[in-house]
Amino acid sequence: MDAPLRESGFEALSAALRRDQGRWAIALDGLVLKSVFQPVYSLSHGRPVGHEALVRAFDASGARVASELALRGDASFQHLLRGDRAARMIHALNFAELVGTDPHWLFFNMQAQVFASLATLTSDGFQRALQARCGIQGRQVVLEVLEQEVSADADFDSAARAVRASGGLIAIDDFGAGRSNFDRVWRIAPEIVKLDRSLVRRAALEPQASRIVTQMVSLLHQCGALVLMEGIETQEEACVALDANADLVQGELFGSPQPTLAAPGDTPSALHLLWEHYEARRADAQRRYHERIRPYINAIGYASALLADGKPFAEAVAGFLQLPLAEVCYLLGRDAMQIGDNVWASELHYRERPAFAPMRDTRDAHWARRPYYRRAMEAFGRVQVTRPYRTLHGAHLCVTISVALRTSEGLRVVCGDVGWSGDLA
């Protein structure tokens, strides 16, 4: 049974199956492959909705061996196919015995070459034979492919159609690592995208990275994908998932890979504590944010009152521009066109950077696309604050405080930019 397997068909692999500590294992080139499962939790449901199946390989002495070496062999297609099928076989058999009737996803990692071959290898009946033996249905299977290995050829597209025809789902793994791009997401239209651990780790440390991850999640949602953040090890990293509106989480914080599955209704203590920590952290962030932004809101409101009384624009916004992080003020008409020139804070060091000089003269600029104009017009008389965005006059973030008012010359929107290096609640 431990002899090298020359075939990758169902019967050849079935002959190498064995029971090991009550679970299915398979002998492959002198190694024994076993299954472990790491739970995937829905943040909203607070329970596991699936498990990722992982291979653990052991030599004759019981010592752990890199599973990658065991599955890839000499990296030829035949070895990749054999390793993939051996892993799928033990994962499906073990999963079927453990999951019962609970609706649950089984995540499989698949080599891109093997995935691309699915459209042409369906005639050998391997998957059908496996499903017949273990009872796993196509709708329970999520096939994971590394994002950077997604190719732009017809075989890959055909394979994706074949997976969906069987009722299965496709997940792109490690999105955000290396040279990631959305073109692969648009082409394959995966049902689930797994964000790379490096993104989560960085977002937990840097507010700007956290905002970028949030926007990335939003774009992936618009592409029609659920977003899974993997590799979560700390509470702060888990809070990134909540902040970014991720759908699913996976990582050591919630459960390490085990030979058994997490119970269907299991809500780990880490998830209970996460919500408590998140709400407390969010309340604290909102308090700090309001303390920080209040002087600028009051100042722009006062400036609007002065403008309504007929004061010159520069005089009306002088108080705002004396605040420590104030950068620039500008006035818009009803049509969103800027009236006159910017009025700058006298100490603004960004103004001295000559590289951005072409962007600083904004007379007659059209700002209809900007949230500070649209929101001010929709909430007339109430001061509005944008989320952080990149300025046009410097390589940094700002927020804009704005309010719409009526003057003797017509409707106006007064705007003031504030430099912003921290996070916004």
C-alpha positions in Angstrom: 0.0 0.0 0.0 2.9 2.3 0.6 4.3 1.8 -2.9 4.4 4.8 -5.2 1.1 5.4 -6.9 1.3 5.5 -10.7 -2.3 6.2 -11.3 -4.6 9.1 -10.4 -7.9 7.4 -11.0 -10.5 6.7 -8.4 -9.8 3.0 -8.1 -6.1 3.4 -7.7 -6.4 6.0 -5.0 -9.2 4.1 -3.2 -6.8 1.1 -2.9 -4.4 3.3 -1.0 -7.0 4.5 1.6 -6.6 3.4 5.3 -8.2 4.2 8.6 -6.0 6.1 11.0 -7.2 7.0 14.5 -10.8 6.8 13.3 -10.3 9.0 10.3 -9.5 8.3 6.6 -5.9 8.7 5.4 -4.1 7.8 2.2 -0.6 6.3 1.5 1.3 8.3 -1.1 5.0 7.6 -2.1 5.9 6.3 1.4 4.0 9.1 3.2 0.7 9.1 4.9 -1.7 12.0 4.2 -4.3 13.1 6.7 -7.0 15.7 6.9 -7.4 18.6 9.2 -10.1 21.3 9.0 -10.0 25.0 10.0 -13.4 26.6 10.6 -14.7 29.5 8.6 -17.0 31.8 10.6 -19.7 34.2 9.4 -19.3 37.4 11.4 -23.0 38.2 11.2 -24.2 34.7 12.0 -21.7 34.1 14.7 -21.2 30.4 13.8 -19.2 28.3 11.4 -20.5 28.1 7.9 -17.7 26.0 6.4 -14.3 24.5 7.0 -11.1 24.7 4.9 -9.6 21.2 4.4 -5.8 21.0 4.8 -3.4 18.2 4.3 -0.9 17.0 7.0 1.8 14.6 5.7 3.8 12.1 7.9 6.7 9.8 7.1 7.0 6.2 8.2 8.4 7.3 11.6 5.4 9.6 12.2 7.4 12.8 11.7 5.7 15.7 10.0 6.7 16.3 6.3 5.9 19.4 4.2 2.5 18.7 2.7 3.4 20.7 -0.4 6.2 18.3 -1.3 3.9 15.3 -0.8 1.2 16.7 -3.0 3.3 18.1 -5.8 5.8 15.3 -6.4 8.0 16.3 -9.3 5.5 19.1 -10.2 4.5 17.3 -13.4 0.8 17.5 -14.2 0.4 13.8 -13.4 1.8 14.3 -9.9 -0.2 17.5 -9.4 -3.4 15.7 -10.4 -2.7 12.7 -8.3 -1.9 14.8 -5.2 -4.9 16.9 -5.7 -7.2 13.9 -6.1 -5.7 12.1 -3.1 -6.3 15.2 -0.9 -9.8 15.7 -2.2 -10.6 12.0 -1.5 -9.6 12.0 2.1 -11.0 15.4 2.8 -14.4 14.5 1.3 -14.6 11.2 3.1 -13.7 12.6 6.4 -15.9 15.7 6.0 -18.9 13.5 5.0 -18.5 11.5 8.2 -18.2 14.6 10.4 -20.7 17.0 9.0 -23.9 15.0 9.1 -26.9 16.8 7.5 -25.8 20.3 8.5 -25.6 22.7 5.5 -21.9 23.4 5.4 -19.2 24.4 2.9 -16.0 22.3 2.4 -13.2 24.5 1.0 -10.6 22.7 -1.1 -7.3 24.1 -2.3 -6.6 23.2 -5.9 -3.5 23.7 -8.1 -4.3 26.1 -11.0 -3.2 23.5 -13.6 -5.6 20.9 -12.1 -8.4 23.4 -11.9 -7.9 24.3 -15.6 -8.2 20.6 -16.5 -11.6 20.1 -14.9 -13.4 20.9 -18.1 -11.6 18.2 -20.0 -11.3 15.6 -17.3 -14.9 15.2 -16.4 -15.3 12.1 -18.5 -13.1 10.0 -16.2 -15.8 10.2 -13.6 -13.4 10.8 -10.6 -15.5 13.5 -9.0 -18.8 11.7 -9.6 -17.4 8.5 -8.2 -16.1 10.3 -5.1 -19.4 12.0 -4.5 -21.2 8.7 -4.9 -19.0 7.1 -2.3 -19.1 9.9 0.3 -22.4 11.6 -0.4 -20.9 15.1 -0.7 -22.9 17.3 -3.1 -21.5 19.8 -5.5 -23.2 22.6 -3.7 -21.2 21.9 -0.6 -17.9 22.4 -2.3 -15.8 25.6 -2.6 -12.8 25.2 -4.8 -10.0 27.6 -3.9 -7.4 28.8 -6.5 -4.5 31.1 -5.8 -5.4 34.5 -7.3 -2.0 35.0 -9.0 -2.4 31.6 -10.8 -5.6 32.5 -12.4 -4.9 32.4 -16.2 -6.6 34.1 -19.0 -7.1 31.1 -21.2 -10.2 29.4 -22.4 -9.6 26.2 -20.4 -9.7 28.2 -17.1 -13.0 29.8 -18.1 -14.4 26.4 -19.2 -13.3 24.9 -15.9 -15.1 27.7 -13.9 -18.3 27.0 -15.9 -17.9 23.2 -15.2 -17.6 23.9 -11.4 -20.7 26.0 -11.4 -22.6 23.5 -13.5 -21.9 20.9 -10.8 -23.4 23.3 -8.2 -20.0 24.2 -6.7 -18.5 27.6 -5.8 -15.2 29.2 -6.6 -12.9 31.1 -4.2 -9.9 33.1 -5.2 -7.2 32.7 -2.5 -4.5 35.2 -1.3 -6.0 38.2 -3.1 -3.9 41.2 -2.4 -0.6 39.4 -2.3 2.1 40.3 -4.8 0.8 41.6 -8.1 -2.9 41.3 -7.5 -5.4 42.9 -9.8 -9.2 43.0 -10.2 -9.1 41.8 -13.8 -8.9 38.2 -12.5 -11.9 38.8 -10.3 -13.9 40.2 -13.1 -13.1 37.4 -15.4 -13.7 34.4 -13.1 -16.4 36.1 -11.0 -15.7 34.1 -7.9 -18.4 33.7 -5.3 -15.8 34.2 -2.5 -12.5 36.1 -2.4 -10.0 35.4 0.4 -7.9 38.4 1.3 -4.3 37.7 2.0 -3.0 37.7 5.5 -0.5 40.4 4.8 -3.3 42.9 4.0 -5.1 42.1 7.3 -1.9 42.4 9.3 -0.9 45.8 7.8 -4.5 47.2 8.1 -4.4 46.3 11.9 -1.3 48.5 12.3 -2.0 51.5 9.9 -5.2 53.5 9.7 -4.6 54.4 6.0 -4.1 50.7 5.1 -7.3 49.9 7.0 -9.2 52.4 4.8 -7.8 50.9 1.7 -8.8 47.4 2.7 -12.3 48.7 3.5 -12.5 50.1 -0.1 -11.2 46.8 -1.5 -13.9 44.9 0.3 -16.5 47.3 -1.0 -15.2 46.8 -4.6 -15.2 43.0 -4.2 -18.8 43.1 -3.0 -19.7 45.1 -6.1 -18.1 42.4 -8.1 -20.6 40.0 -6.5 -18.2 38.2 -4.1 -18.3 37.4 -0.5 -15.1 38.5 1.3 -13.2 36.2 3.6 -10.4 37.5 5.7 -8.0 34.7 6.5 -5.0 34.4 8.9 -6.6 36.3 11.7 -4.6 35.9 14.8 -5.3 38.9 17.0 -8.4 40.8 18.2 -7.1 43.9 16.3 -6.9 42.0 13.1 -10.5 40.7 13.7 -11.6 44.3 14.2 -10.2 45.1 10.8 -12.7 42.5 9.4 -15.6 44.1 11.2 -14.5 47.7 10.2 -14.2 46.6 6.5 -17.5 44.8 6.5 -16.0 41.5 5.6 -18.4 38.6 5.5 -16.3 35.6 6.7 -13.2 35.1 8.9 -10.7 32.4 9.4 -7.6 32.1 11.6 -6.0 30.9 14.8 -8.0 33.4 16.8 -11.2 31.5 16.1 -9.9 28.0 15.7 -6.8 26.1 14.6 -6.9 23.2 12.0 -8.1 20.1 13.7 -9.1 16.5 12.6 -12.7 17.3 13.7 -15.1 20.0 12.7 -16.3 22.9 14.9 -19.8 22.2 16.2 -22.6 23.7 14.0 -23.8 26.2 16.6 -20.3 26.9 18.0 -19.5 30.5 18.8 -16.0 30.7 20.1 -15.3 33.0 23.1 -13.0 35.0 20.8 -16.0 36.0 18.7 -18.1 37.0 21.7 -15.2 39.1 23.0 -14.6 40.5 19.6 -18.0 42.2 19.4 -17.6 43.6 22.9 -14.1 44.9 22.1 -15.3 46.3 18.8 -18.2 48.2 20.2 -16.1 49.7 23.0 -13.3 50.6 20.5 -15.8 52.2 18.2 -17.4 54.2 20.9 -14.0 55.5 22.0 -13.0 56.3 18.4 -16.3 58.2 17.9 -15.7 60.2 21.1 -12.1 61.1 20.1 -13.3 61.9 16.6 -16.0 64.3 17.7 -13.6 66.0 20.1 -11.2 66.5 17.3 -13.6 67.7 14.6 -15.9 69.8 16.7 -13.8 73.0 16.6 -13.7 72.9 12.8 -17.5 72.3 12.5 -18.1 75.2 14.8 -15.7 77.4 12.8 -17.2 76.7 9.4 -20.7 77.2 10.9 -19.6 80.6 12.2 -18.0 81.4 8.8 -21.3 80.7 7.1 -23.1 83.1 9.4 -20.6 85.8 8.7 -21.0 85.2 4.9 -24.8 85.4 5.2 -24.3 88.8 7.0 -22.3 90.1 4.0 -18.7 89.7 5.3 -16.0 89.2 2.7 -15.0 85.5 2.2 -11.4 85.8 3.5 -12.6 87.6 6.6 -15.4 85.1 7.3 -13.1 82.0 7.1 -10.2 83.6 9.0 -11.2 81.9 12.3 -11.3 78.5 10.7 -7.9 78.9 9.1 -6.3 79.7 12.5 -7.1 76.2 13.8 -4.1 74.0 13.9 -4.9 71.5 11.1 -6.8 73.8 8.8 -5.4 74.1 5.3 -7.6 76.0 2.9 -11.1 77.4 2.4 -13.0 77.9 -0.9 -16.5 79.0 -1.9 -18.8 77.2 -4.4 -21.9 78.4 -6.2 -25.2 76.6 -6.7 -23.7 75.0 -9.9 -20.7 73.6 -7.9 -18.3 76.0 -9.7 -15.7 77.5 -7.4 -16.0 81.3 -6.9 -12.7 83.1 -6.7 -9.4 81.7 -5.4 -8.5 79.5 -2.5 -7.8 81.2 0.9 -4.9 79.4 2.5 -3.8 79.0 6.1 -0.7 81.1 6.5 1.3 78.3 8.1 0.4 75.6 5.6 3.6 73.8 4.7 2.0 71.8 1.9 1.7 75.1 0.0 5.5 75.3 -0.2 5.8 72.0 -2.2 6.4 73.2 -5.7 5.6 69.8 -7.3 1.9 70.3 -6.7 1.8 73.9 -7.9 -0.2 72.9 -11.1 -3.1 71.7 -8.9 -3.4 74.7 -6.6 -5.2 77.3 -8.8 -8.8 76.0 -8.5 -10.6 79.2 -9.7 -13.7 78.1 -11.8 -13.0 74.4 -10.9 -16.1 72.2 -11.0 -16.7 70.2 -7.8 -20.1 68.6 -8.5 -18.7 65.1 -8.0 -17.4 65.8 -4.5 -19.3 64.6 -1.5 -18.7 67.9 0.3 -20.8 69.7 -2.3 -23.5 67.1 -2.8 -24.1 66.5 0.9 -24.2 70.1 1.7 -26.8 70.7 -1.0 -28.9 67.8 0.3 -28.7 68.9 3.9 -29.0 72.7 3.5 -27.9 74.7 6.5 -26.3 71.6 8.3 -22.6 71.3 8.5 -21.2 68.2 6.7 -17.9 66.3 7.1 -16.5 64.0 4.5 -14.5 60.8 5.0 -10.7 61.2 4.5 -9.6 61.5 0.9 -6.4 62.5 -1.0 -6.0 66.2 -1.5 -5.2 67.7 -4.9 -2.6 70.1 -3.5 -0.4 67.6 -1.6 0.4 64.0 -1.1 -1.7 63.5 2.1 -5.2 63.0 3.3 -7.8 65.6 4.4 -11.4 65.9 5.3 -13.6 68.7 4.1 -16.1 70.6 6.3 -18.9 72.2 4.3 -22.2 73.9 4.6 -24.7 75.4 2.2 -26.2 78.9 2.9 -28.0 81.7 1.3 -26.3 85.1 0.7 -27.4 88.3 -1.0 -25.6 87.0 -4.1 -27.4 83.6 -4.1 -26.9 80.1 -2.8 -23.3 79.3 -1.7 -21.4 76.4 -0.2 -18.5 77.3 2.0 -15.8 74.6 2.3 -12.7 74.1 4.5 -10.1 71.4 4.3 -8.5 69.8 7.4 -5.3 67.8 7.3 -6.1 64.2 8.5 -3.5 61.7 9.5 -5.6 59.6 11.9 -8.6 57.4 11.5 -12.2 58.6 11.1 -15.0 56.9 13.1 
